Amino acid sequence: MAYFLNHYPKFENIFLDGRIELDNNLIENMAVGRKNYLFCGSHKAAQDAAMLYSFFGSCKMQNINPREWLASTLERIPDHSLQKLLPGYQEKITS
């Protein structure tokens, strides 16, 4: 009970602001992924896996279907710059 009473002010913020997550699953998942990179076979393979995790994480944060994004990106690679292929990129329209 003493632990709860000492930490209650921090919990109170969770109840006051619905944007604050109650758990830290995102952080824990990143730590698990980091340990999995040890078994990629080579340094280059680990870098490639980390890059893909980053792209898919960006898709998830922006509510983009990663499978659709990847298929679309692979089709458009020959005709676009890398920046335009990143998840969530929006063409800037100038008047």
N, CA, C and O atoms as a CHARMM CRD file, in Angstrom:
* protein
*
  380
    1    1 MET  N      0.82600  -1.18600   0.00000 PROA 1      0.00000
    2    1 MET  CA     0.00000   0.00000   0.00000 PROA 1      0.00000
    3    1 MET  C      0.87700   1.25900   0.00000 PROA 1      0.00000
    4    1 MET  O      0.53600   2.25700  -0.63500 PROA 1      0.00000
    5    2 ALA  N      1.99900   1.20600   0.70900 PROA 2      0.00000
    6    2 ALA  CA     2.91000   2.35300   0.75200 PROA 2      0.00000
    7    2 ALA  C      3.43900   2.67400  -0.64700 PROA 2      0.00000
    8    2 ALA  O      3.55000   3.84200  -1.02000 PROA 2      0.00000
    9    3 TYR  N      3.76700   1.63000  -1.42200 PROA 3      0.00000
   10    3 TYR  CA     4.23900   1.83600  -2.79000 PROA 3      0.00000
   11    3 TYR  C      3.18100   2.58000  -3.60500 PROA 3      0.00000
   12    3 TYR  O      3.48900   3.56100  -4.28200 PROA 3      0.00000
   13    4 PHE  N      1.94100   2.11300  -3.53600 PROA 4      0.00000
   14    4 PHE  CA     0.85300   2.75000  -4.26900 PROA 4      0.00000
   15    4 PHE  C      0.69200   4.21100  -3.86100 PROA 4      0.00000
   16    4 PHE  O      0.56400   5.08400  -4.72000 PROA 4      0.00000
   17    5 LEU  N      0.69800   4.48200  -2.55900 PROA 5      0.00000
   18    5 LEU  CA     0.51700   5.85500  -2.08300 PROA 5      0.00000
   19    5 LEU  C      1.66500   6.75900  -2.52500 PROA 5      0.00000
   20    5 LEU  O      1.44800   7.93100  -2.83500 PROA 5      0.00000
   21    6 ASN  N      2.87100   6.22900  -2.55600 PROA 6      0.00000
   22    6 ASN  CA     4.02500   7.02700  -2.99300 PROA 6      0.00000
   23    6 ASN  C      3.96700   7.35200  -4.48400 PROA 6      0.00000
   24    6 ASN  O      4.44400   8.40300  -4.91300 PROA 6      0.00000
   25    7 HSD  N      3.38500   6.45300  -5.27100 PROA 7      0.00000
   26    7 HSD  CA     3.36100   6.64800  -6.72100 PROA 7      0.00000
   27    7 HSD  C      2.01800   7.13500  -7.25700 PROA 7      0.00000
   28    7 HSD  O      1.88100   7.34400  -8.46200 PROA 7      0.00000
   29    8 TYR  N      1.04500   7.31600  -6.40800 PROA 8      0.00000
   30    8 TYR  CA    -0.28500   7.72300  -6.85800 PROA 8      0.00000
   31    8 TYR  C     -0.27900   9.03200  -7.65100 PROA 8      0.00000
   32    8 TYR  O     -1.00500   9.12900  -8.64100 PROA 8      0.00000
   33    9 PRO  N      0.50600  10.04500  -7.26300 PROA 9      0.00000
   34    9 PRO  CA     0.48700  11.28400  -8.06800 PROA 9      0.00000
   35    9 PRO  C      0.84300  11.04300  -9.53700 PROA 9      0.00000
   36    9 PRO  O      0.31700  11.72500 -10.41700 PROA 9      0.00000
   37   10 LYS  N      1.72600  10.08400  -9.81100 PROA 10     0.00000
   38   10 LYS  CA     2.07000   9.76400 -11.20100 PROA 10     0.00000
   39   10 LYS  C      0.90100   9.06800 -11.89700 PROA 10     0.00000
   40   10 LYS  O      0.62800   9.34500 -13.06500 PROA 10     0.00000
   41   11 PHE  N      0.21500   8.17900 -11.20300 PROA 11     0.00000
   42   11 PHE  CA    -0.94000   7.49900 -11.77500 PROA 11     0.00000
   43   11 PHE  C     -2.09000   8.47200 -12.02000 PROA 11     0.00000
   44   11 PHE  O     -2.85800   8.30600 -12.96800 PROA 11     0.00000
   45   12 GLU  N     -2.20200   9.46600 -11.18300 PROA 12     0.00000
   46   12 GLU  CA    -3.30200  10.41600 -11.29800 PROA 12     0.00000
   47   12 GLU  C     -3.29900  11.09300 -12.66500 PROA 12     0.00000
   48   12 GLU  O     -4.36400  11.36600 -13.21900 PROA 12     0.00000
   49   13 ASN  N     -2.11600  11.36900 -13.21600 PROA 13     0.00000
   50   13 ASN  CA    -2.02400  11.98900 -14.53800 PROA 13     0.00000
   51   13 ASN  C     -2.63800  11.11000 -15.61500 PROA 13     0.00000
   52   13 ASN  O     -3.23000  11.61600 -16.56800 PROA 13     0.00000
   53   14 ILE  N     -2.50200   9.80000 -15.47200 PROA 14     0.00000
   54   14 ILE  CA    -3.07900   8.87300 -16.44700 PROA 14     0.00000
   55   14 ILE  C     -4.59700   9.01600 -16.47700 PROA 14     0.00000
   56   14 ILE  O     -5.21200   8.96700 -17.54200 PROA 14     0.00000
   57   15 PHE  N     -5.18400   9.18800 -15.32100 PROA 15     0.00000
   58   15 PHE  CA    -6.63600   9.29500 -15.24500 PROA 15     0.00000
   59   15 PHE  C     -7.14500  10.65300 -15.72300 PROA 15     0.00000
   60   15 PHE  O     -8.28900  10.76500 -16.16400 PROA 15     0.00000
   61   16 LEU  N     -6.31300  11.67200 -15.64000 PROA 16     0.00000
   62   16 LEU  CA    -6.71600  13.02000 -16.03800 PROA 16     0.00000
   63   16 LEU  C     -6.54300  13.26400 -17.53700 PROA 16     0.00000
   64   16 LEU  O     -7.26700  14.07000 -18.12200 PROA 16     0.00000
   65   17 ASP  N     -5.58500  12.57100 -18.16200 PROA 17     0.00000
   66   17 ASP  CA    -5.29100  12.79700 -19.57800 PROA 17     0.00000
   67   17 ASP  C     -5.35400  11.46000 -20.31200 PROA 17     0.00000
   68   17 ASP  O     -4.47900  10.61400 -20.12900 PROA 17     0.00000
   69   18 GLY  N     -6.36800  11.26400 -21.13000 PROA 18     0.00000
   70   18 GLY  CA    -6.57600  10.00400 -21.82100 PROA 18     0.00000
   71   18 GLY  C     -5.52300   9.67900 -22.86600 PROA 18     0.00000
   72   18 GLY  O     -5.47300   8.54800 -23.35100 PROA 18     0.00000
   73   19 ARG  N     -4.67500  10.64400 -23.22600 PROA 19     0.00000
   74   19 ARG  CA    -3.62800  10.37700 -24.21300 PROA 19     0.00000
   75   19 ARG  C     -2.46200   9.60600 -23.62100 PROA 19     0.00000
   76   19 ARG  O     -1.67600   9.01900 -24.36600 PROA 19     0.00000
   77   20 ILE  N     -2.33000   9.59200 -22.31900 PROA 20     0.00000
   78   20 ILE  CA    -1.20700   8.92600 -21.65800 PROA 20     0.00000
   79   20 ILE  C     -1.49100   7.43100 -21.57300 PROA 20     0.00000
   80   20 ILE  O     -2.55100   7.01300 -21.10700 PROA 20     0.00000
   81   21 GLU  N     -0.52700   6.63200 -22.03100 PROA 21     0.00000
   82   21 GLU  CA    -0.66800   5.17500 -22.01000 PROA 21     0.00000
   83   21 GLU  C     -0.47600   4.65000 -20.59300 PROA 21     0.00000
   84   21 GLU  O      0.37900   5.13500 -19.85300 PROA 21     0.00000
   85   22 LEU  N     -1.26900   3.66500 -20.22500 PROA 22     0.00000
   86   22 LEU  CA    -1.17200   3.05700 -18.91000 PROA 22     0.00000
   87   22 LEU  C     -0.01500   2.07100 -18.82500 PROA 22     0.00000
   88   22 LEU  O      0.49500   1.80800 -17.73600 PROA 22     0.00000
   89   23 ASP  N      0.40600   1.51900 -19.97100 PROA 23     0.00000
   90   23 ASP  CA     1.49900   0.54700 -19.94800 PROA 23     0.00000
   91   23 ASP  C      2.66500   1.04100 -20.79600 PROA 23     0.00000
   92   23 ASP  O      2.58200   2.09500 -21.42600 PROA 23     0.00000
   93   24 ASN  N      3.73600   0.28100 -20.80600 PROA 24     0.00000
   94   24 ASN  CA     4.91000   0.66000 -21.58200 PROA 24     0.00000
   95   24 ASN  C      5.24300  -0.42500 -22.61000 PROA 24     0.00000
   96   24 ASN  O      6.41700  -0.69900 -22.85900 PROA 24     0.00000
   97   25 ASN  N      4.22900  -1.04000 -23.20400 PROA 25     0.00000
   98   25 ASN  CA     4.44200  -2.12700 -24.15700 PROA 25     0.00000
   99   25 ASN  C      5.28700  -1.70400 -25.35500 PROA 25     0.00000
  100   25 ASN  O      6.10800  -2.49000 -25.82800 PROA 25     0.00000
  101   26 LEU  N      5.10900  -0.48800 -25.85600 PROA 26     0.00000
  102   26 LEU  CA     5.90500  -0.05100 -27.00800 PROA 26     0.00000
  103   26 LEU  C      7.38900  -0.06400 -26.68500 PROA 26     0.00000
  104   26 LEU  O      8.19900  -0.51300 -27.49600 PROA 26     0.00000
  105   27 ILE  N      7.74900   0.41900 -25.51700 PROA 27     0.00000
  106   27 ILE  CA     9.15800   0.43800 -25.11200 PROA 27     0.00000
  107   27 ILE  C      9.67100  -0.98600 -24.93600 PROA 27     0.00000
  108   27 ILE  O     10.77800  -1.30600 -25.36800 PROA 27     0.00000
  109   28 GLU  N      8.87900  -1.83400 -24.30900 PROA 28     0.00000
  110   28 GLU  CA     9.28700  -3.22500 -24.09900 PROA 28     0.00000
  111   28 GLU  C      9.46200  -3.95000 -25.43400 PROA 28     0.00000
  112   28 GLU  O     10.39500  -4.73800 -25.58800 PROA 28     0.00000
  113   29 ASN  N      8.58700  -3.69600 -26.38800 PROA 29     0.00000
  114   29 ASN  CA     8.71000  -4.34500 -27.69400 PROA 29     0.00000
  115   29 ASN  C      9.99500  -3.93000 -28.40000 PROA 29     0.00000
  116   29 ASN  O     10.61900  -4.74200 -29.08300 PROA 29     0.00000
  117   30 MET  N     10.39100  -2.67900 -28.24100 PROA 30     0.00000
  118   30 MET  CA    11.63900  -2.22600 -28.84500 PROA 30     0.00000
  119   30 MET  C     12.82100  -2.95700 -28.22100 PROA 30     0.00000
  120   30 MET  O     13.75100  -3.33600 -28.93400 PROA 30     0.00000
  121   31 ALA  N     12.80700  -3.16100 -26.91700 PROA 31     0.00000
  122   31 ALA  CA    13.89800  -3.87100 -26.24500 PROA 31     0.00000
  123   31 ALA  C     13.96600  -5.31700 -26.71300 PROA 31     0.00000
  124   31 ALA  O     15.06200  -5.84500 -26.90500 PROA 31     0.00000
  125   32 VAL  N     12.82900  -5.96600 -26.89900 PROA 32     0.00000
  126   32 VAL  CA    12.80300  -7.34300 -27.38000 PROA 32     0.00000
  127   32 VAL  C     13.36200  -7.39900 -28.80000 PROA 32     0.00000
  128   32 VAL  O     14.16300  -8.27600 -29.12300 PROA 32     0.00000
  129   33 GLY  N     12.93800  -6.46100 -29.64400 PROA 33     0.00000
  130   33 GLY  CA    13.45600  -6.41100 -31.01100 PROA 33     0.00000
  131   33 GLY  C     14.95400  -6.22000 -31.03900 PROA 33     0.00000
  132   33 GLY  O     15.64300  -6.84000 -31.85000 PROA 33     0.00000
  133   34 ARG  N     15.46800  -5.37600 -30.17000 PROA 34     0.00000
  134   34 ARG  CA    16.90900  -5.11800 -30.11300 PROA 34     0.00000
  135   34 ARG  C     17.67000  -6.40500 -29.80200 PROA 34     0.00000
  136   34 ARG  O     18.73000  -6.65200 -30.37900 PROA 34     0.00000
  137   35 LYS  N     17.14100  -7.22100 -28.90100 PROA 35     0.00000
  138   35 LYS  CA    17.79600  -8.49100 -28.58200 PROA 35     0.00000
  139   35 LYS  C     17.71000  -9.45500 -29.76100 PROA 35     0.00000
  140   35 LYS  O     18.63100 -10.24400 -29.97500 PROA 35     0.00000
  141   36 ASN  N     16.63000  -9.40800 -30.52300 PROA 36     0.00000
  142   36 ASN  CA    16.48900 -10.29400 -31.67400 PROA 36     0.00000
  143   36 ASN  C     17.50000  -9.97700 -32.76600 PROA 36     0.00000
  144   36 ASN  O     17.85700 -10.86300 -33.54200 PROA 36     0.00000
  145   37 TYR  N     17.97100  -8.73200 -32.84400 PROA 37     0.00000
  146   37 TYR  CA    18.94500  -8.36300 -33.87500 PROA 37     0.00000
  147   37 TYR  C     20.25700  -9.11900 -33.69500 PROA 37     0.00000
  148   37 TYR  O     21.03800  -9.23300 -34.64000 PROA 37     0.00000
  149   38 LEU  N     20.50700  -9.63300 -32.50000 PROA 38     0.00000
  150   38 LEU  CA    21.73700 -10.39200 -32.25800 PROA 38     0.00000
  151   38 LEU  C     21.77400 -11.66500 -33.09100 PROA 38     0.00000
  152   38 LEU  O     22.84900 -12.22400 -33.31100 PROA 38     0.00000
  153   39 PHE  N     20.63100 -12.12900 -33.55400 PROA 39     0.00000
  154   39 PHE  CA    20.55400 -13.41000 -34.24400 PROA 39     0.00000
  155   39 PHE  C     20.18900 -13.24300 -35.71600 PROA 39     0.00000
  156   39 PHE  O     19.57700 -14.13700 -36.30000 PROA 39     0.00000
  157   40 CYS  N     20.54500 -12.13300 -36.31700 PROA 40     0.00000
  158   40 CYS  CA    20.21700 -11.87500 -37.71900 PROA 40     0.00000
  159   40 CYS  C     21.20400 -12.53100 -38.68000 PROA 40     0.00000
  160   40 CYS  O     20.92800 -12.60800 -39.87700 PROA 40     0.00000
  161   41 GLY  N     22.32300 -12.99600 -38.19600 PROA 41     0.00000
  162   41 GLY  CA    23.28700 -13.66000 -39.06000 PROA 41     0.00000
  163   41 GLY  C     24.48700 -12.81200 -39.41000 PROA 41     0.00000
  164   41 GLY  O     25.59700 -13.33100 -39.52900 PROA 41     0.00000
  165   42 SER  N     24.28800 -11.51700 -39.57600 PROA 42     0.00000
  166   42 SER  CA    25.40100 -10.62100 -39.88100 PROA 42     0.00000
  167   42 SER  C     25.02300  -9.20400 -39.47000 PROA 42     0.00000
  168   42 SER  O     23.86000  -8.90800 -39.19400 PROA 42     0.00000
  169   43 HSD  N     26.01700  -8.34700 -39.43400 PROA 43     0.00000
  170   43 HSD  CA    25.76900  -6.94800 -39.06700 PROA 43     0.00000
  171   43 HSD  C     24.86200  -6.27700 -40.10200 PROA 43     0.00000
  172   43 HSD  O     23.95400  -5.52800 -39.74100 PROA 43     0.00000
  173   44 LYS  N     25.10600  -6.54400 -41.37800 PROA 44     0.00000
  174   44 LYS  CA    24.29900  -5.95500 -42.45100 PROA 44     0.00000
  175   44 LYS  C     22.84000  -6.42200 -42.34600 PROA 44     0.00000
  176   44 LYS  O     21.91800  -5.62400 -42.51100 PROA 44     0.00000
  177   45 ALA  N     22.63900  -7.70500 -42.07400 PROA 45     0.00000
  178   45 ALA  CA    21.27100  -8.22200 -41.94200 PROA 45     0.00000
  179   45 ALA  C     20.56300  -7.57100 -40.75500 PROA 45     0.00000
  180   45 ALA  O     19.37200  -7.27000 -40.83600 PROA 45     0.00000
  181   46 ALA  N     21.27700  -7.35200 -39.66400 PROA 46     0.00000
  182   46 ALA  CA    20.69000  -6.69100 -38.49500 PROA 46     0.00000
  183   46 ALA  C     20.30400  -5.25600 -38.82300 PROA 46     0.00000
  184   46 ALA  O     19.24600  -4.78900 -38.40000 PROA 46     0.00000
  185   47 GLN  N     21.15200  -4.54800 -39.57600 PROA 47     0.00000
  186   47 GLN  CA    20.82400  -3.17500 -39.98600 PROA 47     0.00000
  187   47 GLN  C     19.58800  -3.16000 -40.88200 PROA 47     0.00000
  188   47 GLN  O     18.72000  -2.30000 -40.72800 PROA 47     0.00000
  189   48 ASP  N     19.50500  -4.10100 -41.80900 PROA 48     0.00000
  190   48 ASP  CA    18.34100  -4.17800 -42.70000 PROA 48     0.00000
  191   48 ASP  C     17.06400  -4.46600 -41.90900 PROA 48     0.00000
  192   48 ASP  O     16.02200  -3.86100 -42.16200 PROA 48     0.00000
  193   49 ALA  N     17.15100  -5.38900 -40.95600 PROA 49     0.00000
  194   49 ALA  CA    15.98000  -5.70900 -40.12900 PROA 49     0.00000
  195   49 ALA  C     15.55300  -4.49500 -39.31800 PROA 49     0.00000
  196   49 ALA  O     14.35900  -4.21300 -39.20800 PROA 49     0.00000
  197   50 ALA  N     16.51200  -3.77500 -38.75100 PROA 50     0.00000
  198   50 ALA  CA    16.19100  -2.58000 -37.96200 PROA 50     0.00000
  199   50 ALA  C     15.51400  -1.52900 -38.83300 PROA 50     0.00000
  200   50 ALA  O     14.58000  -0.86100 -38.38800 PROA 50     0.00000
  201   51 MET  N     15.97800  -1.37700 -40.06800 PROA 51     0.00000
  202   51 MET  CA    15.37800  -0.40300 -40.97200 PROA 51     0.00000
  203   51 MET  C     13.92300  -0.77700 -41.28000 PROA 51     0.00000
  204   51 MET  O     13.04100   0.08100 -41.28900 PROA 51     0.00000
  205   52 LEU  N     13.68600  -2.06800 -41.53100 PROA 52     0.00000
  206   52 LEU  CA    12.31500  -2.50500 -41.81400 PROA 52     0.00000
  207   52 LEU  C     11.41900  -2.31700 -40.59800 PROA 52     0.00000
  208   52 LEU  O     10.27600  -1.88200 -40.73900 PROA 52     0.00000
  209   53 TYR  N     11.91600  -2.63900 -39.40000 PROA 53     0.00000
  210   53 TYR  CA    11.13400  -2.40500 -38.18100 PROA 53     0.00000
  211   53 TYR  C     10.78700  -0.92400 -38.05300 PROA 53     0.00000
  212   53 TYR  O      9.68300  -0.57000 -37.64000 PROA 53     0.00000
  213   54 SER  N     11.73600  -0.06500 -38.40900 PROA 54     0.00000
  214   54 SER  CA    11.49900   1.37300 -38.32900 PROA 54     0.00000
  215   54 SER  C     10.40200   1.80800 -39.29700 PROA 54     0.00000
  216   54 SER  O      9.51100   2.57400 -38.93100 PROA 54     0.00000
  217   55 PHE  N     10.47200   1.31800 -40.52900 PROA 55     0.00000
  218   55 PHE  CA     9.43800   1.65800 -41.50700 PROA 55     0.00000
  219   55 PHE  C      8.06300   1.17700 -41.05000 PROA 55     0.00000
  220   55 PHE  O      7.08100   1.91600 -41.11700 PROA 55     0.00000
  221   56 PHE  N      8.00600  -0.07600 -40.58400 PROA 56     0.00000
  222   56 PHE  CA     6.72100  -0.62200 -40.15300 PROA 56     0.00000
  223   56 PHE  C      6.21500   0.07600 -38.90300 PROA 56     0.00000
  224   56 PHE  O      5.00800   0.25500 -38.73900 PROA 56     0.00000
  225   57 GLY  N      7.12600   0.47200 -38.01900 PROA 57     0.00000
  226   57 GLY  CA     6.71900   1.24300 -36.84400 PROA 57     0.00000
  227   57 GLY  C      6.15300   2.59600 -37.24000 PROA 57     0.00000
  228   57 GLY  O      5.18000   3.06500 -36.64900 PROA 57     0.00000
  229   58 SER  N      6.76500   3.22900 -38.25100 PROA 58     0.00000
  230   58 SER  CA     6.25200   4.50900 -38.75400 PROA 58     0.00000
  231   58 SER  C      4.85800   4.33800 -39.34300 PROA 58     0.00000
  232   58 SER  O      3.98400   5.18100 -39.14200 PROA 58     0.00000
  233   59 CYS  N      4.65500   3.23900 -40.07300 PROA 59     0.00000
  234   59 CYS  CA     3.32500   2.96600 -40.63100 PROA 59     0.00000
  235   59 CYS  C      2.30500   2.83000 -39.51900 PROA 59     0.00000
  236   59 CYS  O      1.21800   3.40400 -39.58700 PROA 59     0.00000
  237   60 LYS  N      2.65500   2.07500 -38.50100 PROA 60     0.00000
  238   60 LYS  CA     1.71700   1.83800 -37.40200 PROA 60     0.00000
  239   60 LYS  C      1.36300   3.14200 -36.69800 PROA 60     0.00000
  240   60 LYS  O      0.19800   3.36500 -36.36800 PROA 60     0.00000
  241   61 MET  N      2.34600   4.00500 -36.46200 PROA 61     0.00000
  242   61 MET  CA     2.09400   5.27500 -35.77600 PROA 61     0.00000
  243   61 MET  C      1.18400   6.18600 -36.59000 PROA 61     0.00000
  244   61 MET  O      0.46300   7.00700 -36.02300 PROA 61     0.00000
  245   62 GLN  N      1.21200   6.04700 -37.92300 PROA 62     0.00000
  246   62 GLN  CA     0.42000   6.92100 -38.77900 PROA 62     0.00000
  247   62 GLN  C     -0.82800   6.22800 -39.33100 PROA 62     0.00000
  248   62 GLN  O     -1.47000   6.72900 -40.25400 PROA 62     0.00000
  249   63 ASN  N     -1.16300   5.07000 -38.75400 PROA 63     0.00000
  250   63 ASN  CA    -2.34600   4.30400 -39.17600 PROA 63     0.00000
  251   63 ASN  C     -2.33600   3.97400 -40.66500 PROA 63     0.00000
  252   63 ASN  O     -3.35100   4.10200 -41.35000 PROA 63     0.00000
  253   64 ILE  N     -1.17200   3.54800 -41.15400 PROA 64     0.00000
  254   64 ILE  CA    -1.01000   3.13900 -42.54800 PROA 64     0.00000
  255   64 ILE  C     -0.82500   1.63000 -42.56100 PROA 64     0.00000
  256   64 ILE  O     -0.05800   1.09800 -41.75900 PROA 64     0.00000
  257   65 ASN  N     -1.51500   0.93200 -43.45600 PROA 65     0.00000
  258   65 ASN  CA    -1.36700  -0.51300 -43.58000 PROA 65     0.00000
  259   65 ASN  C      0.03400  -0.80700 -44.12600 PROA 65     0.00000
  260   65 ASN  O      0.32600  -0.43800 -45.26300 PROA 65     0.00000
  261   66 PRO  N      0.91100  -1.46000 -43.35100 PROA 66     0.00000
  262   66 PRO  CA     2.28900  -1.68300 -43.80200 PROA 66     0.00000
  263   66 PRO  C      2.38600  -2.54700 -45.04900 PROA 66     0.00000
  264   66 PRO  O      3.26400  -2.32100 -45.88200 PROA 66     0.00000
  265   67 ARG  N      1.50900  -3.52800 -45.20000 PROA 67     0.00000
  266   67 ARG  CA     1.56100  -4.39900 -46.37800 PROA 67     0.00000
  267   67 ARG  C      1.23800  -3.59800 -47.63700 PROA 67     0.00000
  268   67 ARG  O      1.91700  -3.72800 -48.65500 PROA 67     0.00000
  269   68 GLU  N      0.18500  -2.76100 -47.55800 PROA 68     0.00000
  270   68 GLU  CA    -0.18100  -1.93400 -48.71000 PROA 68     0.00000
  271   68 GLU  C      0.91200  -0.91700 -49.01500 PROA 68     0.00000
  272   68 GLU  O      1.23800  -0.67700 -50.17800 PROA 68     0.00000
  273   69 TRP  N      1.48300  -0.31300 -47.95100 PROA 69     0.00000
  274   69 TRP  CA     2.55400   0.66600 -48.15900 PROA 69     0.00000
  275   69 TRP  C      3.74500   0.01200 -48.82800 PROA 69     0.00000
  276   69 TRP  O      4.30100   0.57000 -49.77500 PROA 69     0.00000
  277   70 LEU  N      4.15500  -1.17300 -48.35200 PROA 70     0.00000
  278   70 LEU  CA     5.32100  -1.84200 -48.91700 PROA 70     0.00000
  279   70 LEU  C      5.08000  -2.22300 -50.37600 PROA 70     0.00000
  280   70 LEU  O      5.96100  -2.03000 -51.21400 PROA 70     0.00000
  281   71 ALA  N      3.90000  -2.76300 -50.69400 PROA 71     0.00000
  282   71 ALA  CA     3.58800  -3.13300 -52.07600 PROA 71     0.00000
  283   71 ALA  C      3.61900  -1.90100 -52.97700 PROA 71     0.00000
  284   71 ALA  O      4.18700  -1.93300 -54.06900 PROA 71     0.00000
  285   72 SER  N      3.00900  -0.82600 -52.51300 PROA 72     0.00000
  286   72 SER  CA     2.98300   0.41900 -53.29100 PROA 72     0.00000
  287   72 SER  C      4.39400   0.97100 -53.48300 PROA 72     0.00000
  288   72 SER  O      4.74800   1.43700 -54.56600 PROA 72     0.00000
  289   73 THR  N      5.18500   0.91300 -52.42800 PROA 73     0.00000
  290   73 THR  CA     6.55000   1.44300 -52.47700 PROA 73     0.00000
  291   73 THR  C      7.40100   0.65000 -53.46400 PROA 73     0.00000
  292   73 THR  O      8.13100   1.23900 -54.26100 PROA 73     0.00000
  293   74 LEU  N      7.31700  -0.66800 -53.42000 PROA 74     0.00000
  294   74 LEU  CA     8.11600  -1.49300 -54.32600 PROA 74     0.00000
  295   74 LEU  C      7.73900  -1.24700 -55.78600 PROA 74     0.00000
  296   74 LEU  O      8.59200  -1.32100 -56.67000 PROA 74     0.00000
  297   75 GLU  N      6.46800  -0.95500 -56.03700 PROA 75     0.00000
  298   75 GLU  CA     6.03500  -0.65600 -57.40900 PROA 75     0.00000
  299   75 GLU  C      6.55300   0.70000 -57.87400 PROA 75     0.00000
  300   75 GLU  O      6.82300   0.88000 -59.06200 PROA 75     0.00000
  301   76 ARG  N      6.69700   1.66300 -56.95200 PROA 76     0.00000
  302   76 ARG  CA     7.04600   3.03200 -57.33200 PROA 76     0.00000
  303   76 ARG  C      8.53600   3.34800 -57.24300 PROA 76     0.00000
  304   76 ARG  O      8.94100   4.44400 -57.63000 PROA 76     0.00000
  305   77 ILE  N      9.35200   2.44500 -56.75500 PROA 77     0.00000
  306   77 ILE  CA    10.77400   2.73200 -56.54000 PROA 77     0.00000
  307   77 ILE  C     11.46300   3.30400 -57.78000 PROA 77     0.00000
  308   77 ILE  O     12.18300   4.29500 -57.65600 PROA 77     0.00000
  309   78 PRO  N     11.27700   2.73000 -58.96100 PROA 78     0.00000
  310   78 PRO  CA    12.02300   3.24200 -60.11400 PROA 78     0.00000
  311   78 PRO  C     11.71700   4.70100 -60.47700 PROA 78     0.00000
  312   78 PRO  O     12.55000   5.36700 -61.09100 PROA 78     0.00000
  313   79 ASP  N     10.54700   5.20000 -60.11100 PROA 79     0.00000
  314   79 ASP  CA    10.11200   6.51500 -60.57900 PROA 79     0.00000
  315   79 ASP  C     10.13800   7.61900 -59.53200 PROA 79     0.00000
  316   79 ASP  O      9.73800   8.74300 -59.83600 PROA 79     0.00000
  317   80 HSD  N     10.59900   7.34200 -58.29100 PROA 80     0.00000
  318   80 HSD  CA    10.50400   8.32900 -57.22500 PROA 80     0.00000
  319   80 HSD  C     11.79500   8.44500 -56.42600 PROA 80     0.00000
  320   80 HSD  O     12.62600   7.53700 -56.41000 PROA 80     0.00000
  321   81 SER  N     11.93700   9.58700 -55.76500 PROA 81     0.00000
  322   81 SER  CA    13.04400   9.74600 -54.83100 PROA 81     0.00000
  323   81 SER  C     12.69400   9.01900 -53.53200 PROA 81     0.00000
  324   81 SER  O     11.52100   8.75800 -53.26600 PROA 81     0.00000
  325   82 LEU  N     13.69800   8.69500 -52.72900 PROA 82     0.00000
  326   82 LEU  CA    13.48100   7.95100 -51.49000 PROA 82     0.00000
  327   82 LEU  C     12.55000   8.69200 -50.54100 PROA 82     0.00000
  328   82 LEU  O     11.69400   8.06700 -49.91600 PROA 82     0.00000
  329   83 GLN  N     12.69600  10.01700 -50.41700 PROA 83     0.00000
  330   83 GLN  CA    11.87300  10.78900 -49.47900 PROA 83     0.00000
  331   83 GLN  C     10.38900  10.63600 -49.79200 PROA 83     0.00000
  332   83 GLN  O      9.57700  10.54900 -48.87100 PROA 83     0.00000
  333   84 LYS  N     10.02000  10.60100 -51.06200 PROA 84     0.00000
  334   84 LYS  CA     8.61700  10.50200 -51.43300 PROA 84     0.00000
  335   84 LYS  C      8.02800   9.12500 -51.13500 PROA 84     0.00000
  336   84 LYS  O      6.80800   8.96100 -51.14100 PROA 84     0.00000
  337   85 LEU  N      8.87700   8.13900 -50.87600 PROA 85     0.00000
  338   85 LEU  CA     8.40600   6.78500 -50.61200 PROA 85     0.00000
  339   85 LEU  C      8.24200   6.48200 -49.12700 PROA 85     0.00000
  340   85 LEU  O      7.71400   5.42700 -48.77600 PROA 85     0.00000
  341   86 LEU  N      8.68000   7.37700 -48.25100 PROA 86     0.00000
  342   86 LEU  CA     8.59300   7.13400 -46.80900 PROA 86     0.00000
  343   86 LEU  C      7.14700   7.14500 -46.33700 PROA 86     0.00000
  344   86 LEU  O      6.32200   7.87200 -46.89000 PROA 86     0.00000
  345   87 PRO  N      6.82600   6.33700 -45.30900 PROA 87     0.00000
  346   87 PRO  CA     5.45200   6.29300 -44.81200 PROA 87     0.00000
  347   87 PRO  C      4.95900   7.66900 -44.35700 PROA 87     0.00000
  348   87 PRO  O      5.65000   8.36400 -43.61200 PROA 87     0.00000
  349   88 GLY  N      3.80100   8.04700 -44.79200 PROA 88     0.00000
  350   88 GLY  CA     3.20900   9.30400 -44.36100 PROA 88     0.00000
  351   88 GLY  C      3.65800  10.51600 -45.14300 PROA 88     0.00000
  352   88 GLY  O      3.21200  11.62500 -44.84700 PROA 88     0.00000
  353   89 TYR  N      4.54000  10.35200 -46.14900 PROA 89     0.00000
  354   89 TYR  CA     4.98900  11.50000 -46.93900 PROA 89     0.00000
  355   89 TYR  C      3.80600  12.08600 -47.68300 PROA 89     0.00000
  356   89 TYR  O      3.01300  11.36400 -48.28700 PROA 89     0.00000
  357   90 GLN  N      3.70000  13.39700 -47.63000 PROA 90     0.00000
  358   90 GLN  CA     2.64600  14.06900 -48.38800 PROA 90     0.00000
  359   90 GLN  C      3.30000  15.11400 -49.25900 PROA 90     0.00000
  360   90 GLN  O      4.11500  15.91100 -48.79400 PROA 90     0.00000
  361   91 GLU  N      2.93700  15.10400 -50.52400 PROA 91     0.00000
  362   91 GLU  CA     3.47500  16.07100 -51.48300 PROA 91     0.00000
  363   91 GLU  C      3.10900  17.49500 -51.05100 PROA 91     0.00000
  364   91 GLU  O      1.94700  17.78100 -50.76000 PROA 91     0.00000
  365   92 LYS  N      4.09000  18.37000 -51.01100 PROA 92     0.00000
  366   92 LYS  CA     3.80900  19.77200 -50.67700 PROA 92     0.00000
  367   92 LYS  C      3.32300  20.48500 -51.91900 PROA 92     0.00000
  368   92 LYS  O      3.98600  20.49100 -52.95600 PROA 92     0.00000
  369   93 ILE  N      2.15700  21.08600 -51.79500 PROA 93     0.00000
  370   93 ILE  CA     1.57200  21.79800 -52.92200 PROA 93     0.00000
  371   93 ILE  C      1.87000  23.28100 -52.75000 PROA 93     0.00000
  372   93 ILE  O      1.52700  23.87100 -51.72500 PROA 93     0.00000
  373   94 THR  N      2.50300  23.88000 -53.74400 PROA 94     0.00000
  374   94 THR  CA     2.80800  25.29800 -53.68100 PROA 94     0.00000
  375   94 THR  C      1.93300  26.03100 -54.67700 PROA 94     0.00000
  376   94 THR  O      1.67800  25.55100 -55.78100 PROA 94     0.00000
  377   95 SER  N      1.47700  27.20700 -54.26400 PROA 95     0.00000
  378   95 SER  CA     0.59300  27.98600 -55.13700 PROA 95     0.00000
  379   95 SER  C      1.38400  28.99800 -55.90700 PROA 95     0.00000
  380   95 SER  O      0.81700  29.75300 -56.69800 PROA 95     0.00000
